Structure formats: C-alpha cells, structure tokens
Amino acid sequence: MDNETIVLLSKREITKMREAGKLAAQLLKYLELMVQPGVTTLELNDAAEEWTRAHGATSAPLGYMGFPKSICTSVNEVICHGIPNAKQVLQDGDIINIDVTPILDGYHGDTSKTFFVGEPSPLARRLVEVTEECMMRGIAAVKPGARIGDIGAAIQAYAEPQGFSVVRDFVGHGISRIFHTAPQIPHYGTAGKGRKLRPGMVFTIEPMINEGTWEGEVMDDKWTALTKDRKLSAQFEHTVAVTQDGVEILTLLPDAVPAVAASR
C-alpha cells in the first residue's frame, strides 16, 4: 500500500467533505434518539435511509460491494460491518456501534459512534470510554510532517495498558469522492514509521478496541466481523483533514468544537 498514490484535496473539495461530514454527524445524532431497548437494528437502518434521502443525500453502504443495507449496526461482540435486520432487537445493557456514510454532492461523510442501550455494565462503559479516547489520541497525533505510524502508536499506547486490545484486521482509509482509497490508517503501529502526512490528506481514524483478544472472524454473510472470543468490541470514527498546522475533524456537528489543534 505504500506505493499507492494519495490524492491531496483542494480547499473546495475539503469544504464539500466538511458539508458531507456535518450531515453524517447530524444523522448519527438523529439515530441516537432511537437507541432504546426493544428497537430493532432494521428500524435504525430504515430511519437512517429515510432521513438521508430527505436531506438530499444517498447511503454509500447500500449496495457497496454487495452490502445489503444503508448503515452498519455492530452490537456487543460484533467488531464491525454488522448487517441490520428485523430479528435483532436491542436489549438493555447492549452496546451498539452505528456507522453511517451519506454521500452529499458526490462526497462521502463517514463517521461512527458506539452507543449504550439502557444501562451498560461497568466493563462495557469503560471499554466504550477508552475507545473514544483512543480515537481522539489518534486524531491528536495528526499534523503535517507526522507519520501514519504515529496515529496507531498513540492508540495502541493508550488501549493496551487499560487491558484492551486493538483490532488489526480493519483500518482507517482515505476518503473523498471515493469511499475507500489510499492511505490505509492502521490503529496500531510504531511512531515515526509509514507515509508522511501532508496538508490536504483526508482519511478516517476509526479504532476498534476489544475487551479480549484483538483477533476476529467474519461470518458466512461475508460482512459481519465478530471477536474470536465473543467478548465485547467498541468503535468510534471520525473523518479528518490534515491542515497546514494540524488537523480538522470533518464529521462534527455544526455547533461542536471545529478542530483538535494540538497533541494531548
């Protein structure tokens, strides 16, 4: 992957990405209100599809490489790419990652968040909180001249001392008019290694953090990835742009703080 061409986006293109990213953030906020015991993952999917169309966008996952639904809903031991369905009813104590990617005016807004269904266990709460912090530490490592390995190193250095593990089979990715492109962004690694970050690069940072082993396996549906030991997994995702002096998170709500300016 090191030889793949990384496309640097213009200011106009980043503006388009920011608009798509804000829409994605608003969609997640809308769906959050529905995350309650008794709701099916199909109901979440259908609400997302209706909302997306009503806002002049389309759902990138729907039909992507054969994916059958509009969003991914990954519950408890599902690492990622869970397929919404009518039989999966949310239960009190579950955790669910909802991953949305609306396409607005040709550009992708890609973000995800892990939500609590009712009251989580102390372990589930800690896993989710650590995972969100991992994402933010990964984002804080982004600046011109830094290396891709710095991102994964920051994530790994926080997750593993907490007793959790970092999934290695799935990575962040470049994104713009194309859903998945260069560069790949591993969520583990060595500081100072990998491609150098340059202004105009846009990609996702989306760590998946597991309660037990980092290893997973994909179900017969060719999509749903489960933890090998069937312990919990959580994920958070933002799309970010490398700026002249740091990083901007593109998938924020309009009233949210616009950027992570410096490392923690």
N, C-alpha and C positions, 0 to 999 in steps of 0.2 A: 504493500500500500504506500510505502514511502516515495515511490516514483510517480504516484498519481498527481495530476495537475490540480492544484487548489485554486479555485476561482475567487478573486477578490471582488467584493461587491462595491458598486458606486454609492454615493450618498443617496441618490434617488432610489436605488434598489434597497438600501437599508431602511429608508423611510417606508417603502412598501412592506418590508419584513416586519417593521415595527407595528404597522397597521394590522397585519395578519396576526402578529403576536398578541396584540391587545385583544383582538377578537377571541383568540384561543383562551386567554385568561378570563375573559368575561363568560365564555362557555363553561369553563370549569367552575366558576363561581355560581352560575345558574344551576349546574348539576349538583353542587354541594348541598343545596336545599333539599334535594330528593334522597340523599343518602340516609336512609332510615331503615330500621328493621321491617321486614315484610315487603320491601321493594325488590323487584327482580332486576337482574342486570340488563335484560331485554328492554325493560321500561326506561332505564337510563339511556340505552342506545337510541331508542326511538325518540325520546325527548331531545337528545343531542342532535339527531338528524333533522328534526323539525325546526329546532332553534337555528341551526346552521343555515338551512335553506331560507328561513325567514330573514336572515341577516345578509343575504346575497352571496353566500359562500357555499362551497361544496366540501364534503368529507373526504380527505385524502385516503384514509384507510380502506374505504368501501371499494372493494374490487382490486385493491393493490396486491399484486401477485396472488390473486385469488382470495384475499381476506374477505370474509362474508359480511362484516358489519362495519358500522361507522366510527366506533370508538373501541378501545381495548379496556376490558374490565378485569383486573387481576386481583383475586381475593385470597387472602391468607397465604397459603403455600405456593401460589402462582407467582412466579418471578415477573413475567411479562407476557403480553400478547394473548391474554385471556379473551375468549370469544363470548360476547353477551348472549344469553339465552333465557328462555322463559322458565326453565326449571330451577335456575339458580336464584334462590331467594336470600336476601341479606338477613343475617342473624345478629342479634345483639352481641357485641364483643368482636365481630369481624373487623378486619382492616381491608380496604379496597383501594387499589390504585386505579385511577381513571386517567387514561392517556388520550388526548384529543389533538387532532391536526386539521383544522379548517384551512381550505385554500381560498384566499381572498385576492382577487385581481391577479391570479396566477402565482401568488407567493404563499408559502406554507408557514403557518404558525403552529409550532409543536411544543406542547407542554404537558406535564402530568403531575399529579399530587396523590399522596396516599391519605385517605380519609378514615376516621373512626366511625364505625357503625354502633351507635349507642355508646356503652362504656367499655373501653378496651381493658385488657389485663395490664398490670404494671409493666410486664415484659414487652407486650405489643406497643405500649405507649413509648417506652424507651427506645425500641427499635426504630419507630417512625421518627421520633425526635432526632436520633443520631443520624438517620438517613438524610433528613432535611439539612442538618448541619454539614454533612459530608458534601452535599451539592453546593452549599454556599461556600465552603472552603475550597472546593474545586474551582468555582467561579472566581473567587478572590485571587487565585493563582494566575489568572489570565491577564496578560499585558503584553505590549509589543516587546519582542526580544526574548520572552519566556519560551519554554519548550512544552510540547504536548505532554511529555512525561511529568512535568511539574504538576499538572492537573490531577492525574491519577495518584501521584505520590502524596499529595495533600489529602486526598480522600482516604487512601489506604492508611495513612499515618494516624487518622482520627478514628476510623472504624475498628481496626483490629485491636487496639488497646481496650476498646469497650467490650471485647469478647465476640464481636460480629465478624462476618466475612464479606468480601467484595466479589460480586459475580464477575467472571472473566469472559463468559461466552457471548455477552452482548455489550455493545459500546455506543458512545455518542457518535454523532456523524455531522458532516457538513450538510447544509440545507439552504435552499433558496427557492428557485422555481422548480428544482428537482428535490424530491422528498429525501432521498439518501444519496450523499455524494461524499467526496473527499473533503476534509480528512476524517479518519477514524479517531475517536477520542476514548481510549481505554480509561477505566476508572481505577486502575491500579498501575504501578509502574515506578520508574526511577527518575528523580528530579534531574534535570539537565539533559535528558535524552529525548529523542524524537524531533519532529519538524519544528522550526522556529515559528512563533506566532507573529503575524503581521496585521496591521490595520486593514480592515475590510474583510477579514476572515469571519465567517458566520457559521456556527455549529451548535449542536446541543451538548449539554452536560446532563447526564441522566443516570446517576449511580443507582444500582440495585444492590441492596445490602441484606444479607441473610442472617437469620438467627443462628443457624448451624453451619454446615459446610457450604462453600461457595458453589459447589457443583450442582448442576441441574440436568433435567432431561425433558425432551419435547414429546408431547403426547401424540397419539395416532392422527389427530387432526392436523398435524404438521405445523401448528402455531403455538398452542398453549405450552409454556415452559414452566415446569414445576421444580421446586427444590428437591434434590435427590433424597434427602432425609425427611421430606414433607414437613419441615419446620417453616416458620414464618419468613416472608420476604417483603421488603418495602422498597419503594422507589419514588424519587422526585425528579422532575426535569424542567429545565429552562432552555430556551434558545438565546444565545448570547452573540454579541458582535465585539470583535477586538477594535478598540478605538485608538486614537493617536496617543492617549496617555493611560489607557487602562481597558476597561470592559464595560459594556452596557448590556443589561438584561432586556431582551426584546419582548418577552412574554409576561409583562407585568400589567396589572390593572391600571387604568388611566390615572388614578389618584395615589398610586404606590410610589415609593422612592425609585427614581429612574435608573440608578446605576450602583454598582459596587465599585467604589473608587480606589480602594487600597486593600492590601492583604490584612488579614486579622492578626 
